[in-house]
Amino acid sequence: MATGFSIVDPEEIPKEQFDTCETMVRKLTEPLGAIELRVNQVLVDPGEVTTPHTHEGQEEVFVAMTDGQISIDGEVHDVPEGGVVRVHPDTVRNLCNHTGDTHVWFAFGAPPVGSVDDFGAYVLSDEEA
């Protein structure tokens, strides 16, 4: 069983190249001990484009740590620093950078469990109840 929490400094995780493109990624899932969520820090240098893709049965959420760009079904969207993007499993998405600065993103993905209306009850400790 994983511990109850973990703290990771992404800068301490080595960068790796994605299998399908030149873009660098820091894979944070294992260092965090995450078992039901995939977490990556994606570093998109000027001129880079990640591979357009979908995920079978998995929504993905991207958080822009800097100003960034994401292509959704072939249309590029500018996302401000701190902006959050949710992408449906069947929607084609890829990160891109048509600017002069490196874009830094966090990408979160989890397989579906339950639904938005029924994702599980909150469990409060005896002290909070």
Salt bridges, closest charged atoms under 4 A:
GLU11 OE1 - ARG26 NH2 3.67
GLU16 OE1 - LYS27 NZ 3.66
GLU59 OE2 - ARG86 NH1 3.07
GLU60 OE2 - ARG38 NH2 2.95
GLU60 OE1 - HIS53 NE2 3.56
GLU60 OE1 - HIS55 NE2 3.32
GLU60 OE1 - ARG93 NH1 2.60
ASP90 OD2 - HIS88 ND1 3.99
